[in-house]
Amino acid sequence: MNAINKMDCFDHLRLQVGLAFDYANSEEIFIKSVARTMFEESKKWFLVHVFQVGEVAFENLLPQDESMGYLMNYERFGEGCLSLHAIRGDIEVRNEKEHQVVYLPIYHGHHLQYIFVLYVNKQGPSICDDDRSFFQEVTRFIEKKSKALRKKF
């Protein structure tokens, strides 16, 4: 996937994420739909996981059988990388040996609600600084529409 294809992919993802909101009747359905949409539209490029902030741990919203690649189902607060990224509170891209990892925190006001974790295949295009604006746009859209769904239902 070259740079032009990546931009086309981002444009298509914007459209599909917007449609996920149009068909959602709850915040959880919306969040799961966004994760599935991101995965389906770019599965050759990255894997998606979404964690919800629970009482004592980050809980994977996509059970193991629905999971898009392997990752733990929960992580106790303070015991792993999700806690570190929750504290930082901003989009972060980490380079690892086999992939890049993108952390997208989703807030309700000042309270962290979800963290989307994208595992980007290094065989495809890498995430660069210019791509951060796309991810910021998507996270702000998710935050705004999640708030609207909370008020609606």
C-alpha positions in Angstrom: 0.0 0.0 0.0 1.6 3.2 -1.1 1.0 6.7 0.3 -1.9 7.5 -2.1 -3.5 4.1 -1.2 -3.0 4.9 2.5 -4.8 8.3 2.1 -7.6 6.5 0.1 -7.8 4.0 3.0 -8.0 6.8 5.5 -10.8 8.5 3.5 -12.8 5.3 3.3 -12.3 4.7 7.1 -13.6 8.2 7.8 -16.8 7.3 5.9 -17.2 3.9 7.4 -16.6 5.2 11.0 -19.3 7.8 10.3 -21.7 5.0 9.2 -21.0 3.0 12.3 -22.5 5.9 14.3 -25.5 6.2 12.0 -26.4 2.6 12.8 -25.5 2.4 16.5 -28.2 2.4 19.2 -25.7 2.3 22.1 -22.2 3.5 22.9 -20.9 -0.1 23.2 -22.3 -1.1 19.8 -20.8 2.0 18.3 -17.3 1.4 19.7 -17.4 -2.3 18.7 -18.6 -1.3 15.2 -15.8 1.2 14.8 -13.2 -1.5 15.8 -14.7 -4.0 13.4 -14.9 -1.4 10.6 -11.3 -0.4 11.1 -10.2 -4.0 11.0 -12.3 -5.0 8.0 -11.3 -2.0 6.0 -7.6 -2.4 6.7 -6.9 -5.9 7.9 -3.9 -6.4 5.6 -2.4 -3.3 7.2 -3.2 -3.5 10.9 -5.0 -5.4 13.6 -7.4 -3.6 16.0 -8.2 -4.2 19.7 -10.3 -2.0 21.9 -10.1 -2.0 25.7 -12.7 -0.5 28.0 -11.7 0.9 31.4 -13.3 -1.4 34.0 -13.3 -1.4 37.8 -9.7 -2.8 38.3 -8.5 -3.5 34.7 -8.7 -2.7 31.1 -11.1 -5.2 29.6 -11.0 -6.2 25.9 -14.4 -5.4 24.4 -13.9 -8.1 21.7 -13.9 -11.6 23.3 -11.2 -14.0 22.2 -13.4 -15.6 19.5 -14.1 -12.2 18.0 -10.6 -10.9 18.6 -8.8 -9.6 15.6 -5.4 -11.2 16.2 -4.2 -12.4 19.6 -4.0 -10.1 22.6 -4.9 -10.6 26.2 -8.6 -10.2 27.3 -7.7 -7.8 30.2 -4.8 -6.0 31.8 -4.9 -5.0 35.5 -4.3 -1.4 36.1 -0.6 -0.6 36.7 0.6 -4.0 35.3 1.3 -3.3 31.6 1.7 -0.9 28.7 -2.0 0.1 28.7 -1.6 1.8 32.0 1.4 3.7 30.8 -0.4 4.9 27.8 -3.5 5.8 29.8 -1.3 8.1 32.0 0.2 9.8 28.9 -3.3 10.5 27.6 -2.4 11.2 24.0 -2.1 9.3 20.7 1.2 7.5 20.7 3.0 5.4 18.1 5.6 2.9 19.3 8.0 1.1 17.0 8.6 -2.5 17.8 10.5 -5.2 16.1 7.7 -6.7 13.9 5.1 -3.8 14.0 4.2 -0.4 15.1 1.7 0.0 17.9 -0.7 2.9 17.9 -2.5 3.8 21.1 -5.7 5.8 20.7 -7.2 6.9 24.0 -10.9 7.8 24.0 -12.1 10.1 26.8 -15.4 11.2 28.3 -14.5 14.6 29.6 -11.3 14.0 31.7 -12.1 10.3 32.2 -10.5 7.6 30.0 -13.2 5.3 28.7 -11.4 3.2 26.0 -8.1 2.6 24.4 -7.9 1.5 20.8 -4.7 -0.4 20.1 -3.7 -0.8 16.5 -0.9 -3.3 15.5 0.5 -2.0 12.2 2.2 -4.6 10.0 5.7 -3.4 9.1 5.3 -5.0 5.7 2.8 -2.2 4.8 3.1 1.5 5.1 4.3 2.8 8.4 2.5 5.4 10.5 4.2 8.8 10.2 3.6 12.1 11.9 1.2 13.3 9.2 -1.0 10.3 10.0 -1.4 11.4 13.6 -3.9 14.1 12.4 -6.1 11.4 10.9 -6.1 9.4 14.2 -6.8 12.6 16.2 -9.7 13.3 14.0 -11.1 9.8 14.4 -10.6 9.8 18.2 -12.4 13.2 18.5 -15.2 11.9 16.4 -15.6 8.8 18.5 -15.6 10.9 21.7 -18.2 13.3 20.4 -20.5 10.6 19.0 -20.1 8.5 22.2 -21.2 11.5 24.2 -24.2 11.9 21.9 -25.2 8.3 22.3 -24.9 8.5 26.1 -27.3 11.5 26.1 -29.7 9.8 23.6 -30.2 6.6 25.5 
